[in-house]
């Protein structure tokens, strides 16, 4: 599943034409699902109207060829509910809700937050734990409590911690666990994870699809061979804060314009040749 970028004009305005082209690119390359307006989609700097508009556009452009998972998380519970309602009305297949960031809720606060959204909006919901960005880590006890709620179906676990994955598998049974860390995604899927919500899939969707399919099928040899060609790309796409490198890479590929919103800025000159080299080695440039 691709954590899709939000294409923007040089002035920061939404680029509708590039968005449509990206959806076609992913349909052709075998991407299994689109995750719209998550971290990689610059959700933090889209206003509510833009956020809902992008979800509606992606749902319309995908035209039932690929499921659409809408990023609807917020550090405001009421805003998360409104965005999740918007996604349901737009026809999204599920929602992805990041843990409330910056305000650092307690574990019970996290439970009550997600419970409130789940009870307010009847749509499948996926938790998203990424403590490196949010300054809050949703513990396994809390995930286990939330997994009992009928429309909370899974979690995107972006810690890269395989011990955490094992604990969640043991505690939560058939609960769907997705990787949010490309560098460790293969191992998580080989161990029983359901898939990868991927940054790398923006620029190498075909290879990522094949690697994920092999890993989910338990074919270590095939998955490892494919992942070997992606390892340097996984690393290079995080030389600066996501989505700075991946948007620059897509611009180099001619798929989107250069636009990115402040406070994010275009990739620093010092990293550009390294990323170009890695992209060439991966066969995407």
LUMSEVEX-703048 format. One record per residue: residue in one letter; x, y, z of N, C-alpha, C, O in turn. Coordinates in steps of 0.02 Angstrom, whole numbers, padded with zeros to 5 digits, always signed. Example, Ala and Ser with C-alpha at 12.3 -4.5 7.8 and 13.67 -1.06 7.14 Angstrom:
// LUMSEVEX-703048
A+00660-00284+00390+00615-00225+00390+00660-00165+00390+00712-00166+00423;S+00642-00112+00354+00684-00053+00357+00645+00002+00394+00670+00057+00402;
END
This chain:
// LUMSEVEX-703048
X+00043-00059+00000+00000+00000+00000+00044+00061+00000+00092+00065+00038;X+00028+00109-00042+00070+00168-00047+00043+00223-00001-00016+00240-00003;X+00087+00252+00039+00071+00312+00077+00082+00371+00029+00136+00399+00025;X+00030+00388-00007+00035+00432-00066+00054+00503-00047+00028+00531+00001;X+00099+00533-00086+00113+00604-00079+00053+00644-00105+00013+00618-00143;X+00048+00706-00083-00001+00752-00111+00036+00799-00158+00073+00843-00135;X+00026+00792-00224+00063+00835-00271+00041+00908-00263-00018+00923-00253;X+00089+00953-00268+00076+01024-00260+00112+01064-00313+00164+01045-00338;X+00082+01121-00329+00114+01169-00373+00172+01202-00336+00180+01193-00276;X+00212+01240-00372+00269+01274-00341+00248+01321-00286+00285+01333-00238;X+00187+01349-00291+00163+01395-00240+00127+01360-00183+00100+01392-00138;X+00126+01293-00183+00095+01254-00129+00023+01235-00143-00006+01199-00103;X-00006+01258-00197-00075+01239-00214-00078+01166-00237-00029+01139-00262;X-00136+01134-00227-00144+01065-00247-00138+01058-00323-00163+01100-00361;X-00104+01005-00345-00094+00992-00416-00140+00934-00436-00122+00876-00429;X-00199+00951-00461-00250+00901-00477-00227+00855-00534-00239+00794-00532;X-00195+00883-00584-00173+00843-00642-00121+00791-00621-00125+00733-00641;X-00073+00812-00579-00022+00765-00557-00052+00711-00511-00030+00654-00513;X-00101+00729-00471-00134+00680-00428-00167+00626-00471-00160+00566-00456;X-00202+00646-00523-00234+00597-00567-00182+00552-00600-00192+00492-00606;X-00126+00582-00621-00073+00542-00653-00042+00492-00605-00026+00436-00624;X-00035+00512-00542-00006+00466-00492-00051+00407-00481-00027+00350-00476;X-00117+00418-00477-00163+00362-00467-00159+00314-00526-00160+00253-00515;X-00154+00339-00587-00147+00295-00645-00081+00256-00642-00079+00197-00658;X-00028+00290-00622+00038+00258-00615+00033+00199-00567+00060+00145-00582;X+00000+00208-00511-00004+00154-00461-00050+00098-00485-00037+00040-00471;X-00103+00115-00520-00146+00063-00547-00108+00020-00597-00116-00041-00598;X-00067+00051-00639-00029+00014-00689+00026-00028-00657+00043-00082-00683;X+00055-00005-00602+00111-00038-00571+00092-00092-00521+00136-00127-00495;X+00028-00100-00507+00006-00155-00464+00000-00137-00390-00006-00182-00349;X+00002-00073-00373-00008-00054-00303-00075-00081-00279-00125-00078-00314;X-00075-00108-00218-00135-00143-00193-00185-00096-00161-00245-00112-00161;X-00164-00040-00134-00210+00008-00103-00175+00075-00098-00114+00080-00096;X-00216+00128-00097-00192+00196-00090-00208+00221-00020-00266+00216+00002;X-00158+00247+00015-00170+00282+00078-00162+00356+00064-00107+00381+00051;X-00218+00391+00068-00219+00462+00050-00216+00507+00111-00247+00492+00162;X-00178+00560+00107-00174+00613+00158-00152+00586+00225-00181+00602+00277;X-00100+00545+00224-00066+00526+00285-00007+00572+00297-00006+00628+00271;X+00041+00549+00335+00102+00589+00348+00135+00608+00282+00153+00666+00272;X+00144+00559+00237+00178+00571+00174+00137+00618+00130+00164+00651+00086;X+00071+00620+00141+00027+00664+00103+00022+00734+00132-00023+00772+00113;X+00066+00751+00179+00069+00818+00209+00002+00838+00243-00020+00895+00237;X-00027+00791+00277-00091+00804+00310-00086+00861+00360-00135+00897+00372;X-00028+00871+00389-00020+00922+00441-00028+00993+00414-00043+01039+00453;X-00018+01003+00349-00023+01071+00322-00080+01080+00272-00087+01132+00241;X-00122+01028+00264-00184+01036+00226-00239+01059+00273-00247+01031+00328;X-00278+01108+00253-00335+01126+00295-00390+01074+00286-00385+01031+00243;X-00442+01079+00327-00494+01027+00328-00528+01020+00260-00542+00964+00238;X-00541+01076+00226-00574+01073+00161-00529+01038+00110-00553+00997+00071;X-00465+01055+00109-00418+01023+00063-00412+00948+00079-00411+00906+00034;X-00409+00932+00143-00402+00863+00165-00460+00821+00137-00448+00769+00107;X-00521+00844+00147-00579+00808+00122-00581+00806+00046-00601+00756+00016;X-00560+00861+00015-00559+00863-00059-00512+00811-00087-00530+00775-00134;X-00452+00805-00059-00404+00756-00084-00431+00685-00075-00423+00643-00120;X-00463+00671-00018-00492+00604-00008-00545+00591-00062-00545+00537-00093;X-00589+00638-00073-00641+00629-00124-00610+00617-00193-00633+00574-00231;X-00560+00656-00210-00528+00650-00276-00494+00582-00283-00500+00550-00336;X-00459+00560-00232-00424+00495-00237-00475+00439-00244-00465+00393-00284;X-00529+00441-00205-00581+00390-00211-00609+00390-00282-00618+00337-00312;X-00623+00449-00309-00650+00453-00376-00602+00429-00429-00621+00396-00477;X-00538+00447-00422-00488+00429-00471-00472+00355-00469-00458+00324-00521;X-00473+00325-00410-00458+00254-00404-00514+00212-00436-00501+00157-00461;X-00575+00239-00436-00632+00208-00470-00638+00133-00456-00648+00093-00501;X-00633+00115-00392-00642+00046-00369-00587-00002-00394-00592-00062-00383;X-00535+00024-00427-00481-00020-00448-00436-00038-00390-00406-00092-00388;X-00430+00007-00342-00389-00003-00282-00428+00023-00222-00460+00076-00228;X-00426-00011-00166-00455+00017-00105-00420+00082-00087-00360+00091-00100;X-00457+00127-00056-00429+00190-00032-00437+00194+00044-00492+00188+00070;X-00381+00203+00077-00380+00213+00150-00364+00286+00162-00313+00311+00139;X-00408+00320+00197-00400+00392+00208-00367+00406+00275-00389+00381+00326;X-00315+00446+00274-00286+00470+00336-00332+00522+00368-00345+00574+00338;X-00356+00508+00428-00404+00553+00460-00386+00567+00533-00429+00590+00571;X-00325+00554+00552-00304+00565+00621-00292+00638+00637-00281+00679+00592;X-00296+00654+00701-00284+00722+00724-00268+00720+00798-00282+00670+00831;X-00237+00773+00823-00229+00777+00896-00289+00809+00930-00288+00821+00990;X-00341+00822+00892-00406+00843+00916-00456+00788+00901-00467+00771+00843;X-00487+00760+00952-00534+00705+00942-00593+00727+00899-00615+00690+00855;X-00618+00787+00911-00676+00810+00871-00656+00818+00798-00697+00803+00754;X-00596+00843+00784-00574+00850+00714-00565+00781+00682-00582+00772+00624;X-00537+00733+00720-00529+00665+00693-00597+00635+00674-00603+00601+00624;X-00647+00648+00715-00714+00623+00700-00741+00655+00636-00770+00621+00594;X-00732+00721+00629-00757+00755+00570-00722+00732+00507-00754+00721+00455;X-00656+00723+00510-00619+00699+00451-00639+00628+00434-00643+00610+00375;X-00650+00587+00484-00670+00518+00473-00740+00515+00442-00753+00474+00398;X-00785+00559+00465-00851+00563+00434-00846+00583+00361-00881+00556+00317;X-00802+00631+00347-00792+00654+00279-00767+00596+00235-00791+00588+00179;X-00721+00556+00261-00695+00500+00223-00750+00448+00209-00754+00421+00154;X-00791+00435+00258-00846+00388+00248-00894+00413+00194-00914+00375+00150;X-00911+00477+00198-00957+00506+00149-00926+00506+00079-00962+00501+00029;X-00860+00512+00075-00825+00513+00010-00821+00443-00021-00806+00437-00081;X-00833+00391+00018-00830+00324-00008-00765+00287+00005-00751+00237-00027;X-00724+00313+00052-00662+00278+00070-00678+00209+00098-00731+00199+00128;X-00632+00163+00089-00642+00094+00113-00624+00086+00186-00651+00043+00220;X-00580+00128+00211-00558+00125+00281-00524+00191+00297-00510+00231+00253;X-00510+00200+00361-00473+00260+00383-00412+00240+00424-00412+00188+00458;X-00361+00281+00420-00299+00272+00458-00292+00331+00505-00291+00388+00483;X-00288+00317+00570-00288+00371+00620-00225+00370+00661-00215+00325+00702;X-00182+00419+00651-00120+00426+00688-00136+00443+00761-00186+00475+00776;X-00093+00421+00806-00101+00439+00877-00099+00515+00884-00060+00548+00849;X-00139+00543+00928-00138+00616+00938-00067+00640+00956-00038+00617+01005;X-00042+00686+00916+00027+00708+00922+00032+00773+00963-00017+00809+00970;X+00090+00786+00989+00108+00847+01025+00077+00852+01094+00113+00867+01142;X+00012+00840+01102-00018+00849+01168-00006+00791+01215-00025+00796+01274;X+00024+00736+01193+00049+00681+01235-00003+00654+01283+00005+00659+01344;X-00057+00624+01257-00108+00594+01301-00082+00533+01338-00032+00502+01318;X-00116+00516+01392-00101+00454+01428-00126+00395+01387-00159+00404+01335;X-00110+00335+01409-00134+00276+01374-00211+00272+01377-00242+00251+01328;X-00240+00291+01433-00313+00292+01436-00341+00346+01391-00394+00337+01361;X-00306+00402+01386-00327+00454+01340-00327+00429+01268-00372+00445+01229;X-00276+00390+01249-00274+00361+01182-00333+00314+01172-00366+00317+01120;X-00347+00272+01221-00404+00227+01215-00469+00265+01205-00508+00249+01161;X-00479+00316+01247-00542+00353+01243-00548+00392+01177-00603+00398+01149;X-00492+00417+01152-00491+00452+01088-00514+00406+01032-00561+00422+00995;X-00482+00348+01026-00499+00302+00972-00569+00273+00981-00605+00262+00932;X-00588+00260+01042-00655+00234+01055-00708+00284+01033-00759+00265+01003;X-00696+00348+01046-00744+00400+01026-00751+00403+00950-00807+00409+00925;X-00696+00398+00914-00699+00400+00840-00734+00337+00814-00777+00341+00770;X-00717+00280+00842-00747+00217+00819-00822+00216+00830-00859+00191+00788;X-00844+00243+00886-00915+00244+00901-00953+00296+00861-01013+00290+00849;X-00917+00349+00839-00951+00403+00803-00958+00389+00729-01005+00414+00697;X-00914+00349+00699-00913+00340+00627-00907+00265+00610-00860+00232+00631;X-00956+00240+00573-00958+00170+00556-00918+00157+00492-00946+00154+00437;X-00853+00150+00500-00808+00135+00445-00749+00097+00474-00729+00111+00531;X-00720+00048+00439-00661+00014+00465-00605+00063+00480-00590+00107+00440;X-00573+00055+00538-00522+00102+00560-00457+00065+00578-00459+00012+00610;X-00401+00095+00558-00335+00067+00571-00297+00116+00615-00291+00175+00598;X-00273+00092+00672-00232+00133+00716-00164+00145+00683-00143+00106+00640;X-00131+00198+00703-00065+00214+00674-00020+00239+00730-00030+00292+00759;X+00031+00198+00745+00077+00213+00799+00146+00230+00770+00179+00186+00742;X+00167+00293+00778+00231+00315+00751+00263+00363+00801+00267+00423+00789;X+00287+00336+00858+00312+00379+00912+00369+00425+00893+00379+00477+00924;X+00408+00406+00841+00463+00449+00820+00440+00516+00793+00479+00563+00791;X+00377+00521+00773+00350+00584+00749+00301+00616+00797+00293+00677+00797;X+00267+00576+00838+00211+00602+00877+00227+00617+00950+00191+00653+00983;X+00282+00588+00975+00301+00595+01046+00253+00558+01092+00249+00574+01151;X+00216+00509+01065+00174+00465+01106+00177+00395+01076+00172+00386+01016;X+00185+00346+01120+00191+00276+01098+00131+00237+01126+00123+00231+01186;X+00090+00212+01081+00032+00173+01102+00055+00102+01121+00078+00064+01079;X+00048+00086+01185+00072+00023+01211+00026-00035+01193-00032-00025+01175;X+00053-00096+01197+00016-00155+01177-00047-00165+01218-00097-00189+01191;X-00047-00147+01281-00107-00152+01322-00164-00111+01292-00221-00134+01289;X-00147-00051+01269-00198-00007+01240-00222-00034+01173-00282-00032+01159;X-00176-00059+01132-00196-00088+01068-00243-00147+01079-00292-00156+01043;X-00226-00188+01128-00268-00246+01143-00339-00225+01162-00388-00256+01140;X-00345-00173+01203-00412-00148+01221-00449-00123+01160-00509-00136+01152;X-00415-00087+01116-00447-00059+01057-00465-00112+01006-00514-00106+00970;X-00426-00166+01003-00439-00219+00955-00506-00253+00968-00533-00286+00923;X-00532-00245+01027-00597-00275+01044-00655-00236+01015-00712-00261+01013;X-00643-00174+00993-00696-00133+00964-00709-00156+00892-00661-00165+00854;X-00772-00165+00872-00786-00200+00809-00760-00167+00746-00740-00202+00699;X-00758-00100+00742-00735-00070+00679-00663-00046+00681-00640-00013+00634;X-00626-00063+00734-00553-00053+00734-00522-00119+00713-00522-00167+00751;X-00496-00120+00652-00478-00183+00620-00403-00197+00619-00383-00254+00607;X-00361-00147+00633-00290-00159+00628-00249-00100+00652-00275-00051+00677;X-00183-00107+00644-00137-00055+00665-00080-00051+00614-00055-00102+00590;X-00060+00010+00600+00003+00023+00564+00055+00036+00618+00053+00088+00652;X+00101-00010+00625+00152-00006+00678+00218+00016+00646+00249-00021+00608;X+00238+00078+00661+00296+00108+00627+00357+00112+00671+00403+00152+00657;X+00360+00073+00725+00419+00075+00768+00477+00034+00738+00534+00046+00756;X+00461-00013+00694+00513-00058+00668+00536-00109+00720+00588-00140+00711;X+00498-00117+00773+00516-00160+00830+00482-00228+00821+00422-00234+00831;X+00521-00279+00802+00491-00345+00790+00467-00376+00855+00419-00415+00853;X+00498-00361+00912+00473-00386+00975+00403-00359+00989+00360-00394+01015;X+00392-00296+00973+00326-00265+00981+00276-00301+00936+00219-00315+00957;X+00296-00315+00874+00252-00350+00829+00231-00418+00857+00173-00437+00855;X+00280-00455+00883+00265-00520+00911+00217-00516+00969+00172-00558+00976;X+00226-00466+01011+00182-00457+01068+00111-00441+01045+00062-00467+01072;X+00105-00398+00995+00038-00381+00969+00005-00442+00938-00055-00452+00947;X+00043-00483+00901+00015-00543+00872-00012-00589+00926-00067-00617+00920;X+00026-00596+00980+00006-00641+01034-00056-00616+01070-00100-00654+01088;X-00059-00550+01081-00114-00521+01120-00178-00512+01079-00233-00521+01106;X-00171-00496+01015-00228-00472+00976-00254-00522+00925-00301-00506+00888;X-00226-00580+00920-00252-00632+00877-00253-00613+00804-00200-00599+00775;X-00312-00612+00773-00319-00600+00701-00317-00526+00683-00327-00509+00624;X-00305-00482+00730-00300-00411+00718-00248-00398+00663-00194-00427+00665;X-00264-00356+00614-00220-00344+00558-00162-00298+00578-00174-00243+00604;X-00101-00319+00566-00043-00279+00584-00005-00264+00519+00016-00309+00483;X+00004-00199+00507+00040-00175+00448+00104-00140+00469+00106-00107+00521;X+00155-00148+00428+00217-00112+00441+00210-00039+00418+00177-00025+00368;X+00240+00006+00456+00246+00075+00435+00319+00094+00429+00336+00153+00431;X+00362+00044+00421+00434+00054+00418+00462+00011+00362+00471-00049+00370;X+00477+00041+00305+00498+00003+00246+00559-00041+00260+00565-00096+00233;X+00605-00016+00300+00668-00052+00311+00657-00120+00345+00696-00166+00334;X+00605-00126+00386+00592-00189+00421+00528-00223+00398+00508-00274+00426;X+00496-00196+00347+00431-00221+00326+00434-00294+00304+00388-00333+00319;X+00485-00313+00268+00489-00381+00243+00486-00431+00300+00449-00480+00297;X+00526-00419+00352+00527-00466+00408+00460-00468+00443+00438-00522+00465;X+00427-00412+00450+00362-00411+00483+00312-00453+00443+00273-00491+00472;X+00312-00447+00377+00265-00485+00336+00282-00559+00336+00237-00600+00338;X+00345-00576+00333+00365-00646+00336+00344-00678+00402+00332-00738+00406;X+00339-00637+00454+00319-00661+00520+00244-00661+00530+00219-00679+00583;X+00207-00641+00478+00134-00644+00483+00098-00578+00477+00037-00576+00482;X+00135-00523+00467+00103-00458+00457+00064-00457+00391+00079-00494+00345;X+00013-00413+00388-00032-00413+00331-00008-00371+00272-00034-00379+00217;X+00041-00327+00282+00065-00286+00226+00107-00229+00251+00127-00226+00309;X+00121-00183+00204+00165-00126+00217+00132-00063+00190+00115-00060+00131;X+00124-00013+00232+00102+00053+00209+00166+00093+00197+00199+00115+00244;X+00183+00101+00134+00252+00114+00112+00263+00183+00083+00223+00208+00044;X+00320+00213+00102+00345+00273+00070+00381+00255+00005+00370+00287-00046;X+00422+00203+00008+00460+00182-00051+00415+00166-00110+00435+00175-00167;X+00355+00141-00096+00308+00123-00150+00288+00183-00193+00261+00174-00247;X+00300+00244-00170+00287+00302-00212+00331+00301-00274+00308+00319-00329;X+00394+00281-00266+00441+00284-00322+00456+00216-00353+00478+00213-00411;X+00445+00162-00316+00457+00094-00343+00397+00050-00328+00405-00001-00294;X+00338+00068-00353+00279+00030-00335+00278-00042-00359+00255-00086-00323;X+00302-00054-00419+00302-00122-00445+00345-00168-00404+00324-00223-00386;X+00406-00147-00389+00452-00188-00349+00426-00198-00279+00432-00252-00251;X+00397-00145-00250+00370-00152-00182+00311-00200-00182+00304-00240-00136;X+00268-00196-00232+00211-00242-00236+00236-00315-00239+00210-00358-00203;X+00285-00327-00281+00310-00396-00288+00344-00420-00224+00334-00477-00204;X+00383-00377-00193+00415-00397-00130+00364-00412-00076+00369-00462-00041;X+00314-00368-00069+00263-00379-00018+00223-00442-00031+00209-00480+00015;X+00205-00454-00094+00167-00514-00110+00207-00577-00092+00179-00625-00065;X+00272-00577-00107+00314-00634-00090+00319-00643-00015+00315-00699+00011;X+00328-00588+00021+00335-00592+00094+00271-00616+00127+00273-00658+00172;X+00214-00590+00106+00150-00611+00134+00137-00685+00120+00106-00720+00160;X+00162-00709+00062+00154-00779+00044+00205-00824+00080+00203-00885+00074;X+00251-00793+00118+00301-00832+00155+00360-00855+00114+00397-00898+00136;X+00371-00825+00055+00426-00844+00011+00487-00800+00028+00497-00748-00003;X+00526-00822+00076+00583-00781+00099+00634-00769+00044+00659-00714+00037;X+00649-00820+00005+00700-00813-00047+00681-00759-00097+00721-00715-00113;X+00619-00762-00122+00597-00713-00171+00592-00644-00141+00613-00595-00172;X+00564-00639-00081+00557-00574-00048+00625-00543-00034+00634-00483-00045;X+00672-00583-00011+00739-00557+00004+00775-00533-00058+00808-00481-00057;X+00767-00569-00113+00800-00549-00176+00772-00482-00200+00810-00439-00223;X+00707-00473-00194+00676-00410-00214+00694-00354-00166+00708-00298-00187;X+00693-00369-00102+00707-00317-00052+00779-00293-00055+00793-00236-00039;X+00824-00337-00075+00895-00318-00080+00904-00259-00126+00946-00216-00114;X+00865-00256-00180+00870-00201-00227+00837-00137-00203+00842-00085-00236;X+00802-00141-00147+00765-00084-00121+00794-00054-00057+00775+00000-00036;X+00842-00090-00026+00866-00070+00039+00897+00000+00039+00883+00040+00084;X+00938+00015-00011+00969+00081-00014+00917+00135-00025+00924+00191+00000;X+00865+00119-00063+00811+00167-00075+00772+00180-00010+00755+00237+00005;X+00757+00126+00027+00723+00135+00092+00761+00186+00135+00731+00229+00167;X+00827+00179+00136+00868+00222+00179+00872+00293+00151+00864+00342+00188;X+00883+00299+00085+00894+00365+00055+00831+00408+00058+00836+00470+00060;X+00773+00377+00058+00711+00416+00060+00696+00445+00129+00644+00477+00140;X+00742+00435+00176+00735+00465+00242+00797+00504+00263+00810+00513+00322;X+00836+00528+00213+00894+00569+00230+00873+00636+00260+00911+00666+00298;X+00813+00658+00245+00781+00715+00279+00710+00693+00295+00688+00640+00274;X+00674+00734+00332+00608+00715+00355+00562+00698+00297+00557+00736+00248;X+00528+00641+00302+00476+00623+00254+00420+00675+00257+00399+00694+00311;X+00395+00698+00199+00405+00675+00130+00454+00716+00089+00448+00716+00027;X+00501+00750+00119+00547+00792+00080+00583+00751+00026+00580+00769-00033;X+00618+00695+00044+00655+00659-00008+00611+00626-00060+00627+00627-00119;X+00554+00597-00039+00513+00561-00087+00479+00609-00136+00470+00591-00194;X+00461+00669-00114+00433+00717-00162+00486+00740-00211+00472+00750-00270;X+00546+00750-00187+00600+00770-00233+00614+00714-00283+00624+00727-00342;X+00613+00651-00259+00626+00594-00304+00571+00590-00358+00587+00577-00416;X+00509+00599-00339+00455+00596-00388+00459+00654-00438+00442+00646-00496;X+00483+00711-00415+00494+00767-00461+00549+00749-00511+00543+00764-00570;X+00603+00718-00487+00657+00696-00531+00632+00646-00583+00656+00644-00639;X+00584+00605-00564+00555+00556-00609+00505+00587-00658+00481+00553-00704;X+00490+00651-00648+00443+00685-00693+00370+00670-00677+00327+00682-00719;X+00356+00645-00617+00288+00625-00600+00249+00680-00564+00188+00682-00567;X+00284+00725-00530+00251+00781-00495+00295+00843-00503+00352+00839-00523;X+00265+00900-00485+00303+00962-00484+00345+00967-00421+00348+00920-00382;X+00377+01024-00410+00423+01032-00354+00390+01053-00289+00424+01060-00238;X+00324+01063-00289+00291+01095-00232+00292+01054-00168+00281+00994-00168;X+00306+01089-00113+00302+01062-00046+00287+01120+00000+00309+01176-00012;X+00249+01108+00053+00226+01164+00094+00271+01175+00154+00295+01129+00186;X+00282+01240+00168+00316+01258+00230+00277+01232+00289+00215+01231+00288;X+00312+01211+00343+00383+01222+00356+00431+01172+00322+00491+01176+00334;X+00406+01125+00282+00450+01082+00244+00478+01120+00184+00444+01163+00156;X+00539+01105+00166+00573+01138+00110+00600+01084+00063+00607+01026+00083;X+00616+01101+00001+00643+01051-00045+00708+01020-00019+00743+01049+00022;X+00722+00960-00044+00780+00922-00022+00844+00964-00029+00855+00997-00079;X+00886+00961+00023+00950+00998+00022+00995+00974-00034+00997+00914-00050;X+01030+01021-00063+01074+01006-00119+01123+00949-00103+01139+00908-00146;X+01147+00947-00042+01199+00899-00022+01175+00826-00028+01217+00781-00033;X+01109+00814-00028+01084+00746-00031+01061+00725-00100+01044+00667-00111;X+01059+00772-00147+01026+00758-00210+01062+00707-00253+01031+00662-00281;X+01127+00713-00260+01163+00666-00302+01162+00596-00273+01159+00547-00310;X+01166+00591-00207+01161+00525-00175+01094+00492-00190+01092+00433-00207;X+01040+00530-00184+00974+00502-00198+00967+00485-00272+00937+00433-00289;X+00994+00526-00316+00992+00509-00388+01028+00443-00400+01002+00400-00437;X+01086+00435-00370+01125+00373-00380+01086+00312-00356+01083+00261-00391;X+01056+00318-00298+01018+00261-00271+00957+00246-00314+00940+00188-00324;X+00925+00298-00340+00868+00288-00384+00889+00253-00449+00853+00209-00473;X+00946+00272-00476+00971+00239-00536+00985+00165-00522+00967+00121-00561;X+01017+00152-00465+01033+00083-00447+00971+00040-00438+00971-00020-00451;X+00917+00072-00414+00854+00037-00404+00813+00031-00468+00761-00001-00469;X+00837+00064-00522+00803+00059-00586+00741+00102-00592+00697+00088-00634;X+00735+00155-00552+00676+00198-00556+00692+00265-00589+00648+00307-00597;X+00755+00276-00607+00775+00339-00639+00822+00324-00697+00845+00369-00731;
END
